[in-house]
Amino acid sequence: MSTKPYLTGHYEPVADEITATALPVEGALPPELTGRLVRNSHNPKPGVTPTHWFKGSGMVHGIRLREGRAEWYRNRWVRTPALDGAPYLTEHGPDLTASTAGTHVIEHAGRLLALCESNLPFELTADLDTVGAYDFDGRLRTAMTAHPKADPVTGELHFFGSSPFPPYLTYHVSDATGRISHSAEIPGATAALKHDFALTRNHVVFVEGTVTFDPGEHSGIPYSWNDAQPARIGVMPRGRDGAGAVRWFPVEPGSMLHAANAYEDAVGRIVLEGPTVDRAGFQLSWNWWVGAPGRGSEPNARSYQRRWVIDLVTGAVDERIVDDLAVEFPTINEDRLGAEHRYQYAVSFPDQDGYGGYGIVKYDRVTGARRIHRAGDARLPSEAVFVPAAGATAEDDGYLLTVVSDLKQDASRLLVLDATGLGQVAAVDLPRRVTAGIHGSWIPDSTPDGGDPQA
């Protein structure tokens, strides 16, 4: 058995691909949950031990719901050249198709795309079979972030490509039909790690933390904490001429992997939120990701919710930690993306002292209240995906979908939680324990990629 933490416990890879139908349901699935929940995970093939958690090949898990029934579960490796050992770096430079494709999976303009930030996306069928690398009909010539942002007003997909070499940051916009309508290199960017970003109604918000390119790091992910790397937030007006007006604001040292949301407040300030780690927290996570001796805690042990308020007139930035619970994988009702939101969700983890435990957290940003659905001993929930209820009127009128890995039962369940009170609405028993993964999406049949309703 492997001693690498990212290949054991909740993260132990599955060894094969299966399809199961007519899944058992506890409770009543809301009929509006008609579509597919798709989730990505790092799942190296049997006999392969990657040097870093992020290097594990991508496997996408799908659960098909329709009008109160759980019709199928299936899992498939994303069949990229890297799955068969093809190197990312070649004598001709980086091979953008040699992807793990294991970080996220989204739908845009009728295409299901598996993502990894150092590569091109990979297109999948509705049944999760691999179509191949997708470069937006030749218009995408950089890597693509694993965290694109779909504007709920325009239908555009905003994303970036980052590189440890110039140009360090290139911004792209794809219209609602899937055509890249705009690309621009962003001046002033550095080789700092840029995993996620945020979108407001009027601005694009980039984040450069204190983690940057390090050619001496030999885990296969050449980044490390560097006190000489200034932490900054870049604010760029949206539009074709925005790159020339980008401004960079210094912030406290730290590293943010995932943004919850950003928006302009009533007086025009930019408000950005997301979990961050300090140097000690980053090292705890890194030790786990590479399986270093003395790793101690699992990832996210010192990851705390942070808020930045950026005054575009004075240049001042107010930042503060707003909660003492260790959390990651923030989500919101995506209809509020880029606008002020009241409710925010996240996965809680035990901190370095064991405080907290696994659960799904709901924050009320107006009252300051925090509610937790506790997963229970040895049960790790996945990122909570928000799905609006039929006829929803309130921001939190909907459901949270999360797949729970249960080590004691060696099993997994899809939980459907009421997004208002976090009570359990229904559960679907899955045919195996699903590898704890990273990110995923709900794809309703009512979207352009609802797919064949018979799929």
N, C-alpha and C positions, 0 to 999 in steps of 0.2 A: 504494500500500500504506500502511496506517495506521502511524504511528509510536508509537501508544499501546501500551505493553508488554502490556497485558491483551487486546490484539487481535492479537497476533503470537506466533510460536513455538508453544509447547505450547498457548497459550490462543487461537490463531486460531479464530474461529467457523466452524462449518460452515454452508453456505448453503442446505441443503435437508433435507427429511425423507425417509428411505428405510426400506425393510424388506428384509432379506436372510435367507435360510433355509439350512439344512444347512451350518453353518459348519465349516470345517476344524478338526480337533482334533489336537494333538500330545500324545502320551502317552495316558494313560487317565484320563478324568474319573471321580472316585468316584461310584458310583451314588446315594449319598445326597444328592448335590448335584442335587436335583430341585426346581426353583423358578425364581425370577427375581432377578437382580441388577439393581437400578435405581439410577441415579446422576443427580445434577442438575449443571447447569453454567450459567454465565452465557454466553449466546449471542445477542447482538443480531442482528436481521434484517439482511440485506445493505443497505448504505447508511446504517445507523444507527451513530453513534459516541457512546456514552454518556460522560458526564463523569467517571464513576467505574466501576471494575470491577464493583462491587456493583449498579450500575444496569442491567447487561445483562440482557435478558429470559431467563427460565429455559427450558432445554431438558433434557428427561429422556431418558436413554439406557437401554435395557433389553436384557438378554441372557437368553434362556430356555434353561435346561439341563434335561434329563430323562434319567435313567438312563444316563449315559455319553455322551449326545449333546448337541450345541449346536444347538438347533432354530432359533433366530432371534436376530437383532439388529434393533432398531428405535429410532429417535429421533423425538421429537415436541416442538415448542414447547408450553409451557403457555399456553393461549389465555385470557389474562386481558385486562381492558381496557387495561392498560399496554402489552401487546404492540402494540396499535394506537395508542399515543400518549396514552392517557387520563392526566391528571395525578393525582398522589396528593393534592395539596392543592386543594380546590375552594372556592367561595364559601360552602359549607355545612360546611366543615371537611374533615378527612382522609377520603378514600375508601378504606376498608379492602379493597375488592376490586381496586383499581388496584395490583396486586402484580407484581413481577418473578417471584415464585415460583421463584427460582433457587438457593436455598441448600441445601435438603435435601429428601429424599423418604422417607416412612415409611409403614408400615401400622399401623392401629389399628382394631379392631372391624370388620374387613371392608372398610375404606376405605383406598385409597391416596391419600396427601395430599402435595402439593408445598408447601413452606414457604418463607416469607421473614418475618423477624422483625417487620417493620412492618405486616403485613397479616393478613388471614384466610387460612387454608389453602385450597388448591384441590384438589378431588377429581379423580382420574384413574381411567380404566378399567384393567383388567388389560393392555390393549394400549396404554396410555399416552395415550389420547385424553382430552381435557378434559371433565369433567362440569360443573364450575362451582365458585364459591366455596362453602365449607362453614362454617357457623356453629354447628355442634352443635345443630341444631334451634332456633336463635334464642337459645340460652343463652350463646353467646360474643359479648360486646360489646366486647372489646378485641382488639388484635393478638395474635398467637400466636408465641412464640419458635420459631426454627428448630431448637431443640435440646430437644424434650420428652424425658422419661425414662419408659420403660416399666418398671414394677416387676415383676421376674421372679417374685415370690411372689404378688402380688395380681392382676396383670394390669391394674392401674390405669395411666393415663397422666397424669403430672404435668407441668405446663407453666406458663408465665407470659406475661403481656403487659406490655411496658414502654413508657413514653412519656416524651418530654422535658417534659411538662406533668403536673401533678397529675391523677389519682393516678399516681405514677411507676411503681408496680409492683403488679400484680394477679396473684395466684396462683390456679391452677385445678387441679382433679382431675377426670378423666373415668374412669368405671368401665369394666370390661372389656367392657361392651356398647356403649360410646361415648356414654353419657349423662354430662354434667357434673354431678357430685354435690356439688361444693363450689367456691366462689370467695371470695376475701378480698383486700382491699387491705392492703398490707404497710406498717405505719408505719415512719417513719424513712428510707425510701428516698429517693434523690435522682435527679437527671437524668443521673447517670453512665451510660455505656454498659453494658448488661447483655445480653451475647450468649448466654451459656451459664450453666448452674448445675449443681448436683449434688444427688444424693439418697442418703441413708443409710437404714438400716433404721428409724431413729427421728427423723431430722431432714431438713429441706430447707436447702440451703446456697446462698446467693446471693453473687455477687461483684460489687463495684463497684470499678473501677480508676480510674486517673488520666486517663481519657478521658471527656469529658462533652459535653453538648449545647453547640453553638456556633453561634448564628444567623448569625455572620459568615463561616462556612465555606460556600463557594458551589459545591462540587463536586457537590452534590446529596445528600451524606451529611453532615448538619450536626453533626459531632462533631470534636473535636480534643483534643490533650493539654493539660491545664491543671494546673499545679503546685498551684493552690489547691484542687483537688478531692481530698479525702482518699480514699485507697484503703482499702477495708473489706471484710470478709467478714461476711455476715449468717447467723446460725444460728437456725433456727426449728423448734420441735417439730412433727412431723407431727400432723395431726388438725384438727378444726374450730376449736379454740380456739388453734391455734398462733400465729396472727398477733399476738395480744396479748402473746406471750412472746418475740418475736424479739429477738435481741441482736446488736449490731454490734461487730466487733473490728477495730481499726486494724491495717493491714499496710503493708509498704514500698510506695512508689510503683511502679506497673507496670500492665500491661494483659494480661489473660488472655482469649483468645477461646474456648478450648475446654478443658473439664474432662475429665480422663481418668476419674476416679472419686473417690468419697469414702466413708468408712466410719467407724464407731466402733471404736477399738482396744480392747485387753483391759482398759484402765483407764478407758474411757469418753471418751477424747479424740477429737475429730473430726480425721481425716486427709484432706486434700484435695490432689490432684495435678493438674497441667496445665502446658503450656508457657506462658511469659510473656515479654514484651518490656519493656525499659526505655525511657526516652524516646528514645534514639538508635535503638533497634530499631523502635519504633513509627513514627518519622519515615521510616526507610528503607522500611518497608512502605507507609506512606501515600503517599510519593512515587511508588512503583510503581503503587499502586491508582489514582492520579489522573493518572499520566503526567507528573509534574512534572520540570522540568529538573534534571539532576544526580542522577537517581534512583539510579544506581550499581547496587546490589544488587537482586535480586528479593525478593519478600516472604519473611519468616521468617528472614532472615539472622542475626538476634540473638535468636531464639526458643529459650529453653532450659527444660528440664524443671525444675519447681519443686515443692517440697512444703511445705505448711503443716500444723502440728500445733497444734490449738486446745484448750487446757485450759479446759473449761467451769467448773471450780471456781475456779481462780486468775485466769482471764481472760488468761493469757499465751499468746502465739502464737510458736511457733518456726517460722521459715521459712528455706529454703535452696535454692539451685540444686543439683540432684543429678547433673547431667551437663553436659558441655561441648559436646555435639553439637547443632547447630541442627536442631530437629524441630518438626513440627506435626501436626495431625489425629490425636490420640491415640485409640486404641481398645482395648477389652478383650473378653474373653469376656463377653457381656452377661448370662449367667447369674450372674455375680458382681457385677452392678451393685448398689451400695449396701452390699456386704459386702467384707471384706478380700480383695484379689486379689493373686496372686503375679506374674502376667505382664501385660505392657503392651506395646502395639505403637504405632508412629508412622511417619510419613514423614520421612526426613532430607533436608535441603537443604544446599547449599553456604553457608557463612557469609560474612561480609563480606570475609574474607581468602581465600575459595575453598576452605576446609577442609571436608571432609565429603562432599559430592556427594549425588546422588539415591539413595535406597534405602528399603527397609523395615527398621525397627529393632524388635528384641525386647528388652525389659528383663526380667530376673529380679530381682524386688525383694527376694528372700531372700538370694541370693548376691551381688547387685550386678553380675552379668555382663550384658554388652551384646553382642548378636549382630546383624549387619547382612547383609541380602541386597542386594547392590549391583546397582542397575538397569543400570548401564553408561552410557557417554557419550551424552548427549543423549536419555536415556530417563527420563521422569518418571512414577513410579507414582502412582496415586490412593490415597486413604485405604484402608487395609487392613481389610476387613470380615471378622470372625471367624465361621466356621460350624462348629459341633461335628461331629465324626465320628460315624458310627453306633456306638452302644454306648460312647460316650466315658466314661472314668472320671477321667482327669486333667484339670485346668483347661485345659491347652494341647493337649489331644487333639482336633485339628480342622484346619481349613484357613483360609488367608487368601486372600481374593479381591481382586485389584487390577487395574485397567486401566492399562496402560502406554502413554504417548504417546511414540512414537519419531520424532524429527525427521529422522534420517538416512534412514530407510526411508519416511517420510511415511505411517506406519501405526500401528495399535494392536493390542495383544493383551490378552486376559484371561488373567492368570496365576493359577494355583491353586498356592499354596505350602503346604508342610507347616508348620503353626503351631508344631510342636515344634522343628524344626531349620532352618526357612526354606528348605529345598530345594524345587526346582520339581517339582510332581507332574504338572501338565498345563498346556497353553496352548491358547487358542482364538484363531484368527486372525479379526479383525473386518474388515468390508468397507471401513472407512475409518479415518483417524486421528481418534480421538475427542477432542474439546476437553477439555483438562484442567479438571476441575471441582472441586466442593467436597465434598459429602457424599452418601452413598447407603446402601442397605439391601439385605440378602438376605431374600427373602420365600419361605420354603419352602412347598411345596404342603400340608404338614401343618398350617399355621396356618389360622385362620378365613378369612384372605384368600389362601389358596393359590390361589384363583381357579379357574376352570374348567380342569381338567387338560388340556383340549384347546386352551387358549388359546395 
